[in-house]
Amino acid sequence: MIFSEKLTLIRRNKGYTQERLADALSVSRQAVAKWESGQSYPDITNLIQLSELFHVSVDYLVKDETCQIHPKTEEIAHEGLIEFLVEAKKHTYAGKGPKCESIRSGSHDYEYKKHPFTYIDTFYGGESFCGEEVVWNHDTPIYAMNYSGRVIGPNFSGDFLKAALLHCTQDMPYRGPHYYEENGFIYQCNVTGDMMWFQGYEDICFKGQKIYECYFHGSKIV
């Protein structure tokens, strides 16, 4: 396996887009695209940054002869996970999709399938709630996230929360976008980590007053 192939594989496995990796290295997205297509090669500074960011050795990155390996089973299983996760969210709670049959007593459940993946979002409660999202590849769980939130002020709008979550992107597939504003409501979301292990916090303010908050954390399952 050559450098360009390894970089593409590692980046995707870590849940990075080309844009996010470029920002982390302070280079252009075009530079990352050229590295992954084999048109150019990063300098030693960038190689060290890649090594530290992805927790692999520079030796691993540059020596083709030591890397004649196939992707790990979990890497194959996770290919396309982020794209599916964003699509699933937009077809379930955020997209006002239909609920499915409750998995447990008192639960609210949404399900979305697109071969080979299945997504299920299960939560309990209303103004104070907790829940979990899980993605399976065939019958194998490969991703999970737990969340817990509450309404803490007047004028809360469930429709606004759904509208904000509907704007999740492949760069921010966890809950909603970094920032979303509409009709006096402001949604903000901050995340630390990446798809391998992350935690975050989102809130909604209306006319300067915080009216909702939610904590969440999760990871890929390997």
Residue frames as a rotation matrix with the C-alpha (Angstrom) as fourth column:
MET 1
0.581 0.814 0.000 0.00
0.814 -0.581 0.000 0.00
0.000 0.000 -1.000 0.00
ILE 2
-0.375 -0.736 0.563 1.45
0.732 -0.608 -0.308 3.37
0.570 0.296 0.767 -1.00
PHE 3
-0.911 -0.095 -0.401 1.28
0.363 -0.648 -0.670 6.65
-0.197 -0.756 0.625 0.92
SER 4
-0.770 0.638 -0.018 -1.68
-0.573 -0.678 0.461 8.11
0.282 0.365 0.887 -0.98
GLU 5
-0.092 0.744 -0.662 -3.78
-0.040 0.662 0.749 5.00
0.995 0.096 -0.031 -0.32
LYS 6
-0.411 -0.131 -0.902 -2.81
0.826 0.365 -0.430 4.86
0.386 -0.922 -0.042 3.36
LEU 7
-0.995 0.021 -0.102 -3.62
0.023 -0.908 -0.418 8.53
-0.101 -0.418 0.903 3.92
THR 8
-0.460 0.880 -0.116 -7.07
-0.615 -0.222 0.757 8.14
0.640 0.419 0.643 2.36
LEU 9
-0.016 0.429 -0.903 -7.79
0.316 0.859 0.402 5.04
0.949 -0.279 -0.149 4.42
ILE 10
-0.618 -0.285 -0.732 -6.62
0.772 -0.046 -0.634 6.53
0.147 -0.957 0.249 7.72
ARG 11
-0.958 0.268 0.104 -8.43
-0.274 -0.961 -0.043 9.83
0.088 -0.070 0.994 7.14
ARG 12
-0.202 0.947 -0.248 -11.73
-0.508 0.115 0.853 8.12
0.837 0.298 0.458 6.45
ASN 13
-0.059 0.134 -0.989 -11.32
0.570 0.818 0.076 5.70
0.820 -0.559 -0.125 9.33
LYS 14
-0.763 -0.294 -0.576 -10.74
0.645 -0.410 -0.645 8.62
-0.047 -0.864 0.502 11.72
GLY 15
0.200 0.972 -0.126 -13.86
0.927 -0.229 -0.296 10.41
-0.316 -0.057 -0.947 10.44
TYR 16
-0.265 -0.376 -0.888 -12.03
0.095 -0.927 0.364 13.32
-0.960 0.012 0.281 8.80
THR 17
0.869 0.379 0.319 -13.06
0.393 -0.136 -0.909 15.01
-0.301 0.915 -0.267 5.57
GLN 18
0.058 -0.861 0.506 -10.38
0.933 -0.133 -0.333 16.45
0.354 0.492 0.795 3.33
GLU 19
0.294 0.124 0.948 -11.45
0.043 -0.992 0.116 19.92
0.955 0.007 -0.297 4.45
ARG 20
0.969 0.112 0.219 -11.15
-0.210 -0.091 0.974 19.07
0.129 -0.990 -0.065 8.15
LEU 21
0.557 -0.830 0.003 -7.74
0.780 0.525 0.340 17.48
-0.284 -0.187 0.940 7.69
ALA 22
0.036 -0.525 0.850 -6.57
0.709 -0.586 -0.392 20.51
0.704 0.617 0.351 5.71
ASP 23
0.615 0.257 0.746 -7.67
-0.261 -0.826 0.500 22.82
0.744 -0.502 -0.440 8.55
ALA 24
0.973 -0.229 -0.027 -5.87
0.119 0.397 0.910 20.66
-0.198 -0.889 0.413 11.12
LEU 25
0.239 -0.940 0.243 -2.63
0.913 0.303 0.272 20.88
-0.329 0.157 0.931 9.13
SER 26
0.328 -0.022 -0.945 -3.05
-0.019 -1.000 0.016 24.52
-0.945 0.013 -0.328 8.03
VAL 27
-0.875 -0.477 0.087 -2.88
0.070 0.055 0.996 23.58
-0.480 0.877 -0.014 4.36
SER 28
-0.395 0.753 -0.526 -5.41
-0.908 -0.409 0.096 23.83
-0.143 0.515 0.845 1.54
ARG 29
0.391 0.608 0.691 -7.96
-0.381 0.791 -0.480 21.12
-0.838 -0.075 0.540 0.75
GLN 30
0.858 -0.108 -0.502 -6.40
-0.485 0.149 -0.861 20.96
0.168 0.983 0.076 -2.71
ALA 31
-0.178 -0.981 0.073 -3.08
-0.933 0.144 -0.331 19.99
0.314 -0.127 -0.941 -1.11
VAL 32
-0.316 0.146 0.937 -4.72
-0.573 0.759 -0.311 17.08
-0.756 -0.635 -0.156 0.73
ALA 33
0.750 0.659 0.051 -6.51
-0.320 0.430 -0.844 16.04
-0.579 0.617 0.534 -2.46
LYS 34
0.531 -0.636 -0.560 -3.19
-0.720 0.010 -0.694 15.98
0.447 0.772 -0.452 -4.34
TRP 35
-0.474 -0.681 0.558 -1.56
-0.870 0.459 -0.178 13.88
-0.135 -0.570 -0.811 -1.61
GLU 36
-0.067 0.546 0.835 -4.40
-0.347 0.772 -0.533 11.35
-0.936 -0.325 0.138 -1.80
SER 37
0.915 0.384 -0.123 -4.33
-0.231 0.248 -0.941 11.21
-0.331 0.889 0.316 -5.60
GLY 38
0.436 -0.834 0.338 -0.54
0.696 0.551 0.461 10.78
-0.571 0.034 0.820 -5.67
GLN 39
0.740 -0.111 0.663 0.06
0.495 -0.578 -0.649 14.07
0.456 0.808 -0.373 -7.49
SER 40
0.115 -0.733 0.670 2.25
-0.475 -0.633 -0.611 15.46
0.872 -0.248 -0.421 -4.71
TYR 41
0.140 -0.216 -0.966 3.81
0.686 0.725 -0.063 14.51
0.714 -0.654 0.250 -1.38
PRO 42
0.959 0.253 0.130 3.72
0.086 -0.693 0.716 16.31
0.271 -0.675 -0.686 2.00
ASP 43
0.092 -0.959 0.267 6.89
-0.416 -0.280 -0.865 17.81
0.905 -0.032 -0.424 3.39
ILE 44
-0.543 -0.415 -0.730 8.50
0.371 0.661 -0.652 16.50
0.753 -0.625 -0.205 6.57
THR 45
-0.930 0.244 0.276 6.62
-0.367 -0.581 -0.726 18.99
-0.017 -0.777 0.630 8.76
ASN 46
-0.033 0.981 -0.190 3.28
-0.971 0.013 0.237 17.80
0.235 0.192 0.953 7.41
LEU 47
0.007 -0.032 -0.999 4.33
-0.119 0.992 -0.032 14.16
0.993 0.119 0.003 7.78
ILE 48
-0.897 -0.354 -0.265 5.12
0.229 0.140 -0.963 14.74
0.378 -0.925 -0.045 11.44
GLN 49
-0.648 0.732 0.210 1.77
-0.748 -0.559 -0.358 16.47
-0.144 -0.389 0.910 11.91
LEU 50
0.169 0.702 -0.692 -0.02
-0.743 0.552 0.378 13.53
0.647 0.451 0.615 10.25
SER 51
-0.395 -0.429 -0.813 1.89
0.167 0.836 -0.522 11.11
0.903 -0.342 -0.258 12.46
GLU 52
-1.000 -0.014 -0.011 0.86
0.014 -0.245 -0.969 12.94
0.011 -0.969 0.245 15.63
LEU 53
-0.438 0.898 -0.038 -2.74
-0.899 -0.438 -0.003 13.55
-0.020 0.033 0.999 14.52
PHE 54
0.423 0.654 -0.627 -3.47
-0.727 0.658 0.196 9.95
0.541 0.373 0.754 13.51
HIS 55
0.396 -0.310 0.865 -1.20
-0.773 0.397 0.496 8.23
-0.497 -0.864 -0.082 16.07
VAL 56
0.926 -0.267 0.268 0.88
0.364 0.823 -0.437 6.37
-0.104 0.502 0.859 13.48
SER 57
0.156 -0.950 -0.269 4.63
0.384 -0.193 0.903 6.52
-0.910 -0.244 0.335 12.91
VAL 58
0.340 -0.178 -0.923 6.25
-0.757 -0.635 -0.156 8.52
-0.559 0.752 -0.351 10.13
ASP 59
-0.740 -0.658 0.137 7.96
-0.500 0.675 0.543 5.25
-0.450 0.333 -0.829 9.25
TYR 60
-0.328 0.727 0.604 4.57
0.487 0.678 -0.551 3.66
-0.810 0.114 -0.576 8.69
LEU 61
0.568 0.640 -0.517 3.49
-0.038 -0.608 -0.793 6.53
-0.822 0.470 -0.321 6.45
VAL 62
0.373 -0.484 -0.792 6.56
-0.840 -0.539 -0.066 6.69
-0.395 0.689 -0.607 4.20
LYS 63
-0.686 -0.718 0.113 7.80
-0.620 0.659 0.425 3.09
-0.380 0.222 -0.898 3.87
ASP 64
0.143 0.797 -0.587 5.65
-0.976 0.212 0.051 1.35
0.165 0.566 0.808 1.30
GLU 65
-0.283 -0.328 -0.901 7.38
-0.387 0.899 -0.206 -1.99
0.877 0.291 -0.382 1.71
THR 66
-0.994 -0.091 -0.053 6.33
0.012 0.394 -0.919 -2.26
0.105 -0.915 -0.390 5.36
CYS 67
-0.547 0.834 -0.063 2.68
-0.498 -0.386 -0.776 -1.62
-0.672 -0.394 0.627 4.61
GLN 68
-0.715 0.318 -0.623 1.54
-0.487 0.413 0.770 -4.31
0.502 0.853 -0.140 2.26
ILE 69
-0.891 0.453 0.028 -1.62
0.221 0.487 -0.845 -4.86
-0.396 -0.747 -0.534 4.30
HIS 70
-0.445 0.843 0.301 -5.33
0.518 -0.031 0.855 -4.97
0.730 0.536 -0.423 3.71
PRO 71
-0.343 0.390 0.855 -7.73
-0.637 -0.765 0.093 -2.69
0.690 -0.513 0.510 5.55
LYS 72
-0.980 0.039 0.195 -8.78
-0.142 0.553 -0.821 -4.04
-0.140 -0.832 -0.537 8.91
THR 73
-0.571 0.821 0.018 -12.22
0.768 0.526 0.366 -5.61
0.291 0.223 -0.930 9.14
GLU 74
0.033 0.622 -0.783 -13.52
0.789 -0.497 -0.361 -2.71
-0.613 -0.606 -0.507 11.21
GLU 75
-0.623 -0.298 -0.724 -12.24
-0.142 -0.867 0.478 -0.19
-0.769 0.401 0.497 8.63
ILE 76
-0.941 0.338 0.028 -14.20
0.130 0.281 0.951 -1.96
0.314 0.898 -0.308 5.91
ALA 77
-0.289 0.879 -0.380 -17.26
0.953 0.302 -0.028 -2.11
0.090 -0.370 -0.925 8.16
HIS 78
-0.007 0.249 -0.969 -17.08
0.559 -0.802 -0.210 1.64
-0.829 -0.543 -0.133 8.82
GLU 79
-0.925 -0.355 0.134 -16.66
0.299 -0.463 0.834 2.73
-0.234 0.812 0.534 5.20
GLY 80
-0.563 0.734 0.381 -19.56
0.200 -0.326 0.924 5.02
0.802 0.596 0.037 4.34
LEU 81
-0.301 0.456 -0.838 -20.66
0.949 0.233 -0.214 5.32
0.098 -0.859 -0.502 8.00
ILE 82
-0.712 -0.009 -0.702 -20.57
0.292 -0.913 -0.284 9.11
-0.638 -0.407 0.653 8.20
GLU 83
-0.891 0.399 -0.215 -22.51
-0.385 -0.417 0.823 9.58
0.239 0.817 0.525 4.97
PHE 84
-0.388 0.775 -0.500 -25.13
0.426 0.631 0.648 7.09
0.817 0.038 -0.575 6.13
LEU 85
-0.463 0.174 -0.869 -25.36
0.872 -0.088 -0.482 8.63
-0.160 -0.981 -0.111 9.62
VAL 86
-0.868 0.133 -0.479 -26.10
-0.143 -0.990 -0.015 12.10
-0.476 0.055 0.878 8.23
GLU 87
-0.708 0.627 -0.326 -28.67
-0.354 0.084 0.931 10.65
0.611 0.775 0.162 5.82
ALA 88
-0.409 0.548 -0.729 -30.33
0.694 0.706 0.141 8.63
0.592 -0.448 -0.670 8.59
LYS 89
-0.675 0.118 -0.729 -30.67
0.567 -0.548 -0.614 11.66
-0.472 -0.828 0.303 10.87
LYS 90
-0.849 0.311 -0.426 -32.36
-0.462 -0.829 0.315 13.63
-0.255 0.464 0.848 8.11
HIS 91
-0.492 0.694 -0.525 -34.93
-0.309 0.425 0.851 10.86
0.814 0.581 0.005 7.58
THR 92
-0.322 0.361 -0.875 -35.85
0.773 0.634 -0.024 10.25
0.546 -0.684 -0.483 11.23
TYR 93
0.078 0.419 -0.904 -36.39
0.914 -0.393 -0.103 12.64
-0.398 -0.819 -0.414 14.18
ALA 94
-0.577 -0.385 -0.720 -34.86
0.175 -0.920 0.352 15.74
-0.798 0.077 0.598 12.57
GLY 95
-0.971 0.179 -0.158 -36.74
-0.193 -0.201 0.960 15.14
0.141 0.963 0.230 9.32
LYS 96
-0.324 0.892 0.316 -40.00
-0.850 -0.128 -0.511 14.46
-0.416 -0.434 0.799 11.17
GLY 97
-0.590 0.043 -0.806 -39.95
-0.501 0.763 0.407 10.89
0.633 0.645 -0.428 9.96
PRO 98
0.494 0.868 -0.052 -42.39
-0.531 0.349 0.772 8.29
0.688 -0.353 0.633 11.31
LYS 99
-0.162 -0.470 0.868 -41.69
-0.957 0.289 -0.022 6.47
-0.240 -0.834 -0.496 14.55
CYS 100
-0.328 0.046 -0.944 -41.29
-0.370 0.913 0.173 2.71
0.869 0.406 -0.282 14.53
GLU 101
0.668 0.607 -0.431 -42.52
0.095 0.504 0.858 0.22
0.738 -0.614 0.279 17.12
SER 102
0.527 -0.449 0.722 -41.11
-0.829 -0.461 0.318 0.84
0.190 -0.766 -0.614 20.60
ILE 103
-0.129 -0.685 -0.717 -38.13
-0.263 0.721 -0.641 -1.36
0.956 0.106 -0.273 21.46
ARG 104
-0.788 -0.115 -0.605 -38.70
0.534 0.362 -0.764 -1.00
0.307 -0.925 -0.223 25.22
SER 105
0.177 0.932 -0.316 -41.62
0.976 -0.126 0.175 0.11
0.123 -0.340 -0.932 27.36
GLY 106
0.660 0.241 -0.712 -42.09
0.457 -0.881 0.125 3.88
-0.597 -0.408 -0.691 27.11
SER 107
-0.406 -0.904 -0.135 -39.42
0.383 -0.303 0.873 4.44
-0.830 0.302 0.469 24.45
HIS 108
0.727 0.446 -0.523 -39.70
-0.290 -0.491 -0.822 6.60
-0.623 0.749 -0.228 21.35
ASP 109
-0.104 -0.787 0.608 -37.96
0.262 0.568 0.780 4.94
-0.959 0.241 0.147 18.43
TYR 110
0.650 0.166 -0.741 -36.90
-0.640 -0.407 -0.652 5.84
-0.410 0.898 -0.159 14.90
GLU 111
0.105 -0.600 0.793 -35.34
0.271 0.785 0.558 3.46
-0.957 0.156 0.245 12.40
TYR 112
0.646 0.015 -0.763 -33.69
-0.687 -0.426 -0.589 3.99
-0.334 0.905 -0.265 9.03
LYS 113
0.278 -0.519 0.808 -32.14
0.236 0.853 0.466 1.34
-0.931 0.061 0.359 6.81
LYS 114
0.769 -0.152 -0.620 -29.94
-0.637 -0.255 -0.727 1.50
-0.048 0.955 -0.294 3.75
HIS 115
0.939 -0.333 0.091 -27.97
0.328 0.943 0.062 -1.63
-0.107 -0.029 0.994 2.92
PRO 116
-0.180 0.025 -0.983 -25.78
0.345 0.938 -0.040 -2.65
0.921 -0.346 -0.177 4.65
PHE 117
-0.940 -0.320 0.119 -26.51
0.041 -0.451 -0.891 -0.19
0.339 -0.833 0.437 7.48
THR 118
0.173 0.966 -0.195 -29.33
0.653 0.036 0.757 0.11
0.737 -0.258 -0.624 10.03
TYR 119
-0.825 -0.358 0.438 -29.79
-0.028 -0.748 -0.663 3.16
0.565 -0.559 0.607 12.28
ILE 120
0.200 0.882 -0.426 -32.00
0.699 0.176 0.693 3.20
0.686 -0.436 -0.582 15.38
ASP 121
-0.721 -0.271 0.638 -32.57
-0.197 -0.802 -0.563 6.22
0.665 -0.532 0.525 17.62
THR 122
0.098 0.719 -0.688 -34.23
0.672 0.462 0.579 5.38
0.734 -0.519 -0.437 20.96
PHE 123
-0.814 -0.387 0.433 -35.09
-0.048 -0.699 -0.714 7.97
0.579 -0.601 0.550 23.60
TYR 124
-0.124 0.728 -0.674 -37.23
0.933 0.317 0.170 8.44
0.337 -0.608 -0.719 26.68
GLY 125
-0.335 0.063 -0.940 -38.93
0.669 -0.687 -0.285 11.48
-0.663 -0.724 0.188 28.15
GLY 126
0.551 0.552 0.625 -39.98
0.817 -0.509 -0.271 14.83
0.169 0.660 -0.732 26.78
GLU 127
0.861 -0.226 0.456 -38.82
-0.222 -0.973 -0.063 18.11
0.458 -0.047 -0.888 28.29
SER 128
0.088 -0.864 0.496 -36.20
-0.912 0.131 0.390 16.08
-0.402 -0.486 -0.776 30.14
PHE 129
0.924 0.316 -0.215 -34.91
-0.382 0.747 -0.544 13.19
-0.011 0.585 0.811 28.05
CYS 130
-0.145 -0.969 0.201 -32.13
-0.689 0.245 0.683 10.71
-0.710 -0.039 -0.703 27.40
GLY 131
0.872 0.488 -0.028 -31.46
-0.340 0.564 -0.753 8.39
-0.351 0.666 0.658 24.51
GLU 132
-0.163 -0.915 0.369 -29.07
-0.142 0.392 0.909 6.47
-0.976 0.095 -0.194 22.32
GLU 133
0.662 0.221 -0.716 -28.29
-0.733 -0.006 -0.680 6.20
-0.155 0.975 0.158 18.61
VAL 134
-0.060 -0.671 0.739 -26.76
-0.173 0.736 0.654 3.00
-0.983 -0.089 -0.160 17.23
VAL 135
0.388 0.099 -0.916 -25.67
-0.920 -0.007 -0.391 2.02
-0.045 0.995 0.088 13.72
TRP 136
0.273 -0.257 0.927 -25.24
-0.092 0.952 0.291 -1.60
-0.958 -0.165 0.236 12.63
ASN 137
-0.277 -0.320 -0.906 -23.43
-0.960 0.064 0.271 -2.96
-0.029 0.945 -0.325 9.59
HIS 138
-0.281 0.384 -0.879 -25.56
-0.130 0.893 0.432 -6.02
0.951 0.236 -0.200 8.86
ASP 139
0.695 0.584 -0.419 -25.86
0.292 0.304 0.907 -7.44
0.657 -0.753 0.041 12.41
THR 140
-0.067 -0.834 -0.547 -22.68
0.970 0.075 -0.233 -5.89
0.236 -0.546 0.804 13.82
PRO 141
0.894 0.347 -0.284 -22.91
0.418 -0.874 0.248 -2.63
-0.162 -0.340 -0.926 15.84
ILE 142
0.057 -0.918 0.391 -20.27
0.943 -0.079 -0.322 -0.18
0.327 0.387 0.862 14.61
TYR 143
-0.726 -0.248 0.642 -21.28
0.105 -0.962 -0.254 3.19
0.680 -0.117 0.724 16.12
ALA 144
0.158 0.806 -0.571 -23.14
0.903 0.116 0.414 4.42
0.400 -0.581 -0.709 19.20
MET 145
-0.729 -0.306 0.612 -23.92
0.049 -0.916 -0.398 7.76
0.683 -0.260 0.683 20.83
ASN 146
-0.118 0.670 -0.733 -25.67
0.984 0.176 0.002 8.52
0.131 -0.721 -0.681 24.12
TYR 147
-0.675 -0.057 0.735 -27.33
0.124 -0.992 0.038 11.84
0.727 0.117 0.677 24.85
SER 148
-0.133 0.630 -0.765 -29.22
0.991 0.080 -0.106 13.54
-0.006 -0.772 -0.635 27.67
GLY 149
-0.822 -0.144 0.551 -30.95
0.272 -0.950 0.157 16.91
0.500 0.279 0.820 27.57
ARG 150
-0.235 0.761 -0.605 -33.62
0.910 -0.046 -0.412 19.14
-0.341 -0.648 -0.682 29.05
VAL 151
0.096 0.373 0.923 -35.73
0.504 -0.818 0.278 22.23
0.858 0.439 -0.266 28.41
ILE 152
-0.373 -0.360 -0.855 -34.68
0.928 -0.165 -0.335 24.92
-0.021 -0.918 0.395 30.90
GLY 153
-0.825 0.100 -0.556 -36.65
0.012 -0.981 -0.194 27.98
-0.565 -0.167 0.808 29.80
PRO 154
0.196 0.981 -0.003 -39.86
0.122 -0.027 -0.992 29.19
-0.973 0.194 -0.125 28.17
ASN 155
0.522 0.184 -0.833 -40.53
-0.690 -0.483 -0.539 29.48
-0.501 0.856 -0.125 24.42
PHE 156
-0.545 -0.715 0.438 -38.74
-0.306 0.656 0.690 26.23
-0.781 0.242 -0.576 23.55
SER 157
0.421 0.631 -0.651 -39.55
-0.854 0.034 -0.520 25.03
-0.306 0.775 0.553 20.02
GLY 158
0.156 -0.309 0.938 -39.18
0.036 0.951 0.307 21.37
-0.987 -0.014 0.160 19.13
ASP 159
0.866 0.200 0.458 -39.57
0.450 0.086 -0.889 22.32
-0.217 0.976 -0.016 15.48
PHE 160
0.755 -0.655 -0.032 -36.57
-0.634 -0.716 -0.293 24.65
0.169 0.242 -0.956 15.71
LEU 161
0.083 -0.733 0.676 -34.47
-0.635 0.484 0.603 21.92
-0.768 -0.479 -0.425 17.32
LYS 162
0.400 0.122 0.908 -35.42
0.444 0.842 -0.308 19.55
-0.802 0.526 0.283 14.50
ALA 163
0.993 -0.034 0.114 -34.59
0.081 -0.504 -0.860 22.23
0.087 0.863 -0.498 11.91
ALA 164
0.449 -0.884 0.130 -31.16
-0.880 -0.411 0.239 22.71
-0.158 -0.222 -0.962 13.49
LEU 165
-0.021 -0.445 0.895 -30.44
-0.289 0.860 0.421 18.97
-0.957 -0.249 -0.147 13.65
LEU 166
0.781 0.384 0.493 -31.53
0.349 0.386 -0.854 18.71
-0.518 0.839 0.168 10.02
HIS 167
0.872 -0.481 -0.090 -28.49
-0.413 -0.624 -0.664 20.81
0.263 0.616 -0.743 9.13
CYS 168
0.472 -0.747 0.468 -25.93
-0.186 0.434 0.881 18.29
-0.862 -0.503 0.066 10.37
THR 169
0.648 -0.361 -0.671 -23.08
-0.746 -0.121 -0.655 17.75
0.155 0.925 -0.347 7.93
GLN 170
0.767 -0.438 -0.469 -20.39
0.307 0.892 -0.332 15.16
0.563 0.111 0.819 7.28
ASP 171
-0.309 -0.868 0.388 -18.00
-0.018 -0.402 -0.915 17.49
0.951 -0.290 0.109 9.12
MET 172
-0.772 0.169 0.613 -20.39
-0.636 -0.217 -0.741 17.53
0.008 -0.961 0.275 12.11
PRO 173
-0.381 0.644 -0.663 -22.39
-0.268 0.609 0.746 14.28
0.885 0.462 -0.060 11.99
TYR 174
-0.929 -0.120 -0.351 -22.83
0.263 0.454 -0.851 13.98
0.261 -0.883 -0.390 15.77
ARG 175
-0.244 0.882 -0.404 -25.89
0.652 -0.159 -0.741 16.19
-0.718 -0.444 -0.536 16.43
GLY 176
0.828 0.542 0.143 -26.35
0.483 -0.561 -0.672 19.52
-0.284 0.626 -0.727 14.62
PRO 177
0.387 -0.702 0.598 -24.08
0.533 -0.359 -0.766 22.16
0.752 0.615 0.236 13.03
HIS 178
-0.626 -0.672 -0.396 -21.77
0.737 -0.344 -0.582 24.46
0.254 -0.656 0.711 14.96
TYR 179
-0.771 0.340 -0.538 -24.30
0.000 -0.845 -0.534 27.31
-0.637 -0.412 0.652 14.61
TYR 180
-0.613 0.656 0.441 -27.84
0.666 0.129 0.734 27.71
0.425 0.744 -0.516 13.32
GLU 181
-0.820 0.315 -0.477 -30.17
0.100 -0.742 -0.662 30.69
-0.563 -0.591 0.577 13.70
GLU 182
-0.690 0.668 0.280 -33.81
0.384 0.010 0.923 31.24
0.614 0.744 -0.264 12.79
ASN 183
0.194 0.923 0.334 -36.63
0.181 -0.368 0.912 33.53
0.964 -0.117 -0.239 14.03
GLY 184
0.397 -0.090 0.913 -34.79
-0.747 -0.610 0.265 34.66
0.533 -0.787 -0.310 17.15
PHE 185
0.937 -0.105 0.333 -33.65
-0.124 0.792 0.598 31.15
-0.327 -0.601 0.729 18.11
ILE 186
0.258 -0.916 -0.307 -29.92
-0.893 -0.104 -0.439 30.34
0.370 0.387 -0.845 18.13
TYR 187
0.996 -0.025 0.087 -28.59
-0.003 0.951 0.308 26.78
-0.091 -0.307 0.947 18.21
GLN 188
0.269 -0.961 -0.069 -24.92
-0.911 -0.231 -0.341 26.10
0.311 0.155 -0.938 19.01
CYS 189
1.000 0.006 0.013 -23.01
-0.009 0.969 0.248 22.84
-0.011 -0.248 0.969 19.20
ASN 190
0.252 -0.966 0.053 -19.43
-0.950 -0.257 -0.178 22.20
0.185 -0.005 -0.983 20.33
VAL 191
0.993 0.041 -0.108 -17.63
-0.036 0.998 0.049 18.86
0.109 -0.044 0.993 19.99
THR 192
0.126 -0.984 0.122 -14.23
-0.960 -0.090 0.266 17.63
-0.251 -0.151 -0.956 21.13
GLY 193
-0.291 -0.312 0.904 -12.67
-0.134 0.949 0.284 14.53
-0.947 -0.038 -0.318 19.62
ASP 194
-0.556 0.149 -0.817 -13.66
-0.829 -0.032 0.558 12.72
0.057 0.988 0.141 16.45
MET 195
0.350 0.823 -0.447 -15.71
-0.778 0.521 0.351 9.72
0.522 0.225 0.823 15.39
MET 196
-0.217 -0.493 -0.843 -13.30
0.098 0.848 -0.521 7.38
0.971 -0.195 -0.136 17.17
TRP 197
-0.202 0.184 -0.962 -14.19
0.975 0.131 -0.179 9.03
0.093 -0.974 -0.206 20.52
PHE 198
-0.639 0.027 0.769 -16.07
0.179 -0.967 0.182 12.28
0.748 0.253 0.613 21.05
GLN 199
-0.240 0.655 -0.717 -18.14
0.936 -0.040 -0.350 14.30
-0.258 -0.755 -0.603 23.48
GLY 200
-0.754 -0.003 0.657 -20.16
0.367 -0.831 0.417 17.44
0.544 0.556 0.628 22.99
TYR 201
-0.457 0.610 -0.647 -22.69
0.598 -0.328 -0.731 19.96
-0.658 -0.722 -0.215 24.22
GLU 202
-0.648 0.337 0.683 -25.49
0.509 -0.475 0.718 21.78
0.567 0.813 0.137 22.41
ASP 203
-0.516 0.559 -0.649 -27.82
0.561 -0.352 -0.749 24.53
-0.647 -0.751 -0.132 23.56
ILE 204
-0.197 0.537 0.820 -30.57
0.797 -0.399 0.453 26.79
0.570 0.743 -0.349 22.26
CYS 205
-0.723 0.000 -0.691 -31.04
0.458 -0.749 -0.479 30.42
-0.517 -0.663 0.541 23.22
PHE 206
0.030 0.755 0.655 -34.04
0.918 -0.280 0.281 32.62
0.396 0.593 -0.702 22.53
LYS 207
0.634 0.151 0.758 -33.56
0.086 -0.988 0.125 36.38
0.768 -0.013 -0.640 22.70
GLY 208
-0.095 -0.849 0.519 -30.41
-0.587 -0.374 -0.718 35.93
0.804 -0.373 -0.463 24.75
GLN 209
0.094 0.188 0.978 -31.85
-0.959 0.281 0.038 33.41
-0.268 -0.941 0.207 27.24
LYS 210
-0.832 -0.404 -0.380 -30.74
-0.485 0.862 0.145 29.77
0.269 0.305 -0.914 27.28
ILE 211
0.060 0.965 0.255 -33.84
-0.993 0.084 -0.084 27.59
-0.102 -0.249 0.963 27.03
TYR 212
0.973 0.224 -0.049 -32.44
-0.229 0.959 -0.165 24.13
0.010 0.172 0.985 26.18
GLU 213
0.015 -1.000 -0.018 -29.28
-0.998 -0.016 0.064 22.09
-0.064 0.017 -0.998 26.63
CYS 214
0.969 0.246 -0.007 -28.04
-0.245 0.962 -0.117 18.60
-0.022 0.116 0.993 25.78
TYR 215
-0.014 -0.980 0.197 -24.86
-0.866 0.110 0.487 16.64
-0.499 -0.164 -0.851 26.50
PHE 216
0.945 0.309 -0.110 -23.75
-0.321 0.800 -0.508 13.76
-0.069 0.515 0.854 24.28
HIS 217
-0.109 -0.991 0.073 -20.85
-0.873 0.131 0.470 11.38
-0.475 -0.012 -0.880 23.79
GLY 218
0.850 0.417 0.322 -20.05
-0.225 0.839 -0.495 8.39
-0.477 0.348 0.807 21.62
SER 219
-0.248 -0.956 -0.158 -17.65
-0.700 0.064 0.711 6.59
-0.669 0.287 -0.685 19.33
LYS 220
0.136 0.101 -0.986 -17.16
-0.780 0.624 -0.044 4.05
0.610 0.775 0.164 16.63
ILE 221
0.600 0.066 0.797 -17.30
-0.611 0.680 0.404 0.50
-0.516 -0.730 0.449 17.95
VAL 222
0.196 -0.633 -0.749 -14.28
-0.816 0.318 -0.482 -1.62
0.543 0.706 -0.454 17.05
